[in-house]
Amino acid sequence: MANNSGLSNGERILRVLTAIAKYFLLVFASFLCVVPIVSCVVTAFKTEGEYATTNIMTLPQNWTYFTNFITVWNKVNMGKAFLNTGIILIAVLVGSIMFSAMLAYVLNRFKFHGNTIIRNLFLFATLIPGIATQVTVYQIMSGLGFVNTLYGYIILLLGSDVISIYIFLQYFENLSESLDESAILDGCSYFGVFFKILLPLTKPAIVTSMVLKGVATYNEYYMANLYLQDKMLYQTVCTALYRFTGPFGNQYNYICAGVLISLIPALVVFILCQKQIYNGLGAGAVKG
Amino acid sequence: MIKAETNSQKIKFNRWRKGMGGQKFLVGFTFLIVPLILLFVFTYLPFFKMFEFSFYKMKYLGSRTFIGLENYLDVFQRDDIFGSLKLSFYYMGGALLQMALALFFATILSFKIRGGNFFKGAIFFPFLVNGIALGFIFKFFYTRGFVLDTLLGSIGIDTNSLPYWLKDTSINNFSLVATSVWKYMGQNMVLFIGAIMSVDPNMYEAAEIDGANKWHKFIYIILPSIRTIVLLNLILSITGSLSAFEPPFVITKGNFGTSTYFVTMHTIAHENQKVGLASAMAVVLMGIIVIATLAQKLFFRYAFNEDDDGTGTSKRALQRASKRDRESSRLKARSFSRTRPGAGASAKTEHKASAFAKTERTR
């Protein structure tokens, strides 16, 4: 407050007004961002009768009315969906982190002919919009017998996104090469350098790409819809949600319950890993 | 004799395998092979096949006939296809608005503010909402008499005068663009906050001593140091607008005149099974995107007389800094001037800020 004493009255009023405007705009923006989701929460707890008779924004009578959630969970077999998504997530995360770390290690540490070419191949791949090539990827997938199998979908996801490669490339840039050099002088092999020394040091990059790639994999629906055609056996959380249009028609009290079930894991991850998500976006979105 | 020779070759090979050069080769090969195969099979093979398919009249199964450039003529002549490209302008407009809002809120939230984390989280969370959920949420939000109408009614607007947000062709594309802004504004904002945070706080102090107000700080310190990332996002948003897909796909399914280029392509490829025509569409759009990206590179190089990514001035500052460093410490200078092809903009702005602060201090 000491440095405020030198201000004239006019300046002080201006300062208070800007502060009020600032908070007003922030509250307004947050409200707009949250309102579509909150309206879903409100609706998901309403009974069918309540939903039919009350106004959309009227709060439900009973906040512990979980019947909608249970109905929805059983009707589209959400348990199976979460199991499948879990398997896909683990496989994709382990695979993509290993492959990107190895690739980034070789590209960053080894000078060889073709290094720049390989980097540029990955860079150019980011220019190709994924949805555009699905027309022909579909043919390749069916040629390989990958359509309608979990492993085919997993392999496709491993090959389709290069975000973790950039995260690791960037991270290796900042890991001093003297680490490798001294380890090699001590008689360590290149395999040893990578697995014993560098990989443990890339933990922040691993966390970042786990969070980003994890969210992307969890939210992926376009390719899942295209390639996991047996919607009972191979449904993921997103494709299970997609099936709601049929049985529940316009009964948004059920649909909203399903939407919330699909959002809960994302919300939990967000609350637990806010920092990593924010940092990871900065690292990943620029893509070199 | 021959046996001895093969033996010595074997020994040579073993020595090579165990030596550093051979090891390097083996490690390089085994580490690169899988990602490269994946890249080839799922990105480049489809990419080249697309060119091939675009000259044929074909379905997923069955025979195909070569028809030359007919598919490409169709792309430019069929109203439903070429017209759908025009919808990109809505999304470009939305992207510009989104970046302006993101920049505004990022600037506010980069400084100490009560509840800052809550606001940041609330604005960012929509980015994590999956596409299918987004579709349901906004169908519910926009349907006649539901969330939006109720909200507008509660502030005294006559609900009967409101349009059908998703069916009225004069407004439905704006409704869809709004959902895209809703989802991605927070993500842009977080990126900008990251960039603003990497500005050296000493610069604000120095500016305050010189009597700069908040607007001056924004114009002369914040904006120049995050220019790279802002421009980069601007360009990404242009190519992104051309390939806008999710909002119309999950909310209106492309009905009521909301079918963007990719939604049209999806329908042609997977519902009408006109694989050749869809491939031609993909090739045309990719051509546009590649041209736009190259144009951006040239634009930066010639219009600003700067490097690809607008860090030219910072590089000159860096060179000055590294020259000084080389005199005092050779090692430090080497790490400074080393080219960093993989480094992202946030790292660059950080370097820029520190280099800038250095030059300031020596003055």
Contacts between the chains, C-beta under 8 A, distances in Angstrom:
chain1	res1	chain2	res2	distance
A	22	B	108	5.7
A	22	B	113	7.5
A	25	B	104	8.0
A	25	B	105	7.8
A	25	B	108	7.7
A	26	B	105	7.1
A	26	B	108	6.7
A	26	B	109	7.8
A	26	B	113	7.9
A	26	B	115	7.9
A	26	B	119	4.8
A	27	B	119	7.9
A	29	B	101	7.5
A	29	B	105	6.3
A	29	B	119	7.5
A	29	B	123	5.9
A	30	B	118	7.5
A	30	B	119	5.3
A	30	B	122	3.9
A	30	B	123	5.9
A	32	B	182	7.4
A	33	B	122	5.4
A	33	B	123	5.1
A	33	B	125	7.0
A	33	B	126	5.6
A	33	B	182	6.6
A	33	B	185	7.9
A	33	B	186	6.8
A	34	B	122	5.3
A	34	B	125	7.7
A	35	B	147	7.2
A	35	B	151	7.2
A	36	B	126	8.0
A	36	B	137	4.9
A	36	B	138	6.6
A	36	B	140	7.8
A	36	B	141	4.9
A	36	B	147	6.8
A	36	B	182	7.2
A	37	B	125	7.6
A	37	B	126	7.7
A	37	B	129	7.5
A	37	B	137	6.7
A	39	B	140	6.9
A	39	B	141	6.8
A	39	B	147	4.4
A	40	B	137	5.9
A	40	B	140	6.8
A	43	B	140	7.4
A	55	B	150	6.2
A	56	B	145	7.8
A	56	B	146	5.3
A	56	B	147	5.5
A	56	B	150	4.7
A	57	B	147	7.3
A	57	B	150	5.3
A	57	B	151	7.2
A	57	B	154	7.3
A	99	B	34	5.7
A	99	B	35	4.8
A	99	B	38	7.5
A	100	B	35	7.3
A	102	B	31	3.7
A	102	B	32	7.6
A	102	B	35	7.5
A	103	B	31	6.4
A	103	B	32	6.3
A	103	B	35	4.6
A	104	B	342	7.9
A	105	B	31	6.5
A	106	B	27	7.0
A	106	B	28	5.0
A	106	B	31	4.7
A	106	B	32	5.6
A	108	B	342	7.2
A	110	B	24	6.1
A	110	B	27	8.0
A	110	B	28	5.4
A	112	B	28	6.6
A	118	B	32	7.2
A	118	B	36	7.2
A	119	B	341	6.7
A	119	B	342	7.8
A	121	B	39	6.4
A	121	B	44	7.5
A	122	B	39	6.7
A	125	B	39	6.3
A	125	B	43	4.7
A	125	B	44	7.6
A	127	B	239	7.9
A	127	B	286	7.6
A	127	B	289	6.0
A	127	B	290	6.1
A	127	B	293	6.0
A	128	B	43	6.4
A	128	B	47	6.0
A	128	B	286	6.3
A	129	B	243	4.5
A	129	B	262	7.6
A	129	B	285	7.2
A	129	B	286	7.2
A	129	B	289	7.1
A	131	B	243	7.0
A	131	B	245	5.8
A	131	B	262	5.4
A	131	B	265	7.6
A	131	B	266	7.1
A	132	B	50	7.6
A	132	B	243	7.4
A	132	B	262	7.4
A	132	B	265	7.2
A	132	B	282	3.8
A	132	B	285	6.2
A	132	B	286	6.1
A	133	B	43	7.1
A	133	B	46	4.1
A	133	B	47	6.1
A	133	B	50	6.4
A	133	B	282	6.8
A	134	B	46	8.0
A	134	B	269	7.6
A	135	B	46	7.9
A	135	B	50	6.8
A	135	B	53	7.4
A	135	B	265	7.7
A	135	B	269	4.6
A	135	B	275	6.0
A	135	B	278	4.8
A	135	B	279	5.6
A	135	B	282	6.2
A	136	B	45	7.8
A	136	B	46	4.0
A	136	B	47	7.8
A	136	B	49	4.2
A	136	B	50	5.0
A	136	B	53	6.3
A	136	B	279	6.7
A	137	B	42	6.2
A	137	B	46	4.7
A	138	B	60	6.9
A	139	B	49	7.0
A	139	B	60	6.7
A	139	B	275	7.9
A	140	B	41	6.6
A	140	B	42	7.4
A	140	B	45	6.2
A	140	B	46	6.2
A	140	B	49	7.5
A	142	B	60	7.7
A	155	B	38	7.3
A	156	B	42	6.0
A	158	B	38	5.8
A	159	B	38	3.2
A	159	B	39	6.5
A	159	B	41	6.4
A	159	B	42	3.7
A	159	B	43	7.1
A	160	B	42	5.6
A	160	B	43	7.5
A	165	B	35	7.5
A	166	B	342	6.8
A	166	B	344	7.6
A	169	B	342	3.8
A	170	B	342	5.2
A	170	B	343	6.0
A	170	B	344	5.6
A	170	B	347	7.0
A	172	B	342	7.7
A	173	B	340	5.6
A	173	B	342	5.3
A	173	B	343	5.6
A	173	B	347	7.9
A	174	B	347	7.7
A	184	B	20	7.4
A	189	B	23	6.0
A	190	B	20	7.9
A	190	B	23	5.2
A	190	B	24	6.2
A	190	B	27	4.3
A	191	B	23	7.8
A	191	B	27	6.1
A	194	B	27	7.3
A	194	B	31	7.8
A	215	B	128	6.0
A	218	B	130	7.0
A	219	B	128	7.5
A	219	B	129	7.9
A	219	B	130	3.8
A	219	B	131	6.5
A	221	B	130	6.6
A	221	B	131	5.3
A	221	B	132	5.2
A	222	B	131	7.6
A	226	B	270	7.4
A	237	B	130	7.7
A	238	B	130	5.3
A	238	B	131	7.1
A	238	B	132	4.9
A	239	B	132	7.7
A	241	B	130	7.6
A	241	B	132	4.6
A	241	B	133	6.3
A	241	B	136	7.4
A	242	B	132	5.0
A	244	B	136	7.1
A	252	B	136	8.0
A	252	B	140	5.1
A	252	B	146	7.8
A	255	B	136	5.3
A	255	B	140	7.2
A	256	B	136	7.5
A	256	B	140	6.9
A	258	B	136	7.7
A	259	B	133	4.6
A	259	B	136	5.2
A	259	B	137	6.1
A	262	B	130	6.1
A	262	B	132	7.3
A	262	B	133	5.2
A	263	B	128	8.0
A	263	B	129	6.4
A	263	B	130	7.6
A	263	B	133	6.0
A	266	B	128	4.4
A	266	B	129	7.1
A	266	B	130	7.2
A	267	B	125	7.5
A	267	B	128	7.7
A	269	B	128	7.8
A	270	B	121	7.4
A	270	B	125	6.3
A	270	B	128	5.7
A	274	B	117	7.8
A	274	B	121	6.7
A	278	B	124	7.8
A	278	B	190	5.1
A	278	B	193	7.5
A	278	B	194	6.8
A	279	B	194	7.2
A	281	B	187	6.4
A	281	B	190	5.4
A	281	B	191	5.9
A	281	B	194	7.3
A	282	B	190	7.5
A	282	B	191	5.9
A	282	B	194	3.8
A	282	B	195	7.4
A	282	B	344	7.1
A	282	B	346	4.7
A	283	B	344	5.9
A	283	B	346	7.1
A	285	B	187	7.6
A	285	B	191	5.7
A	285	B	233	8.0
A	286	B	229	7.1
A	286	B	232	6.6
A	286	B	344	3.9
A	286	B	345	4.8
A	286	B	346	7.1
A	287	B	344	7.8
A	288	B	341	6.7
A	288	B	342	5.5
A	288	B	343	7.9
A	288	B	344	7.0
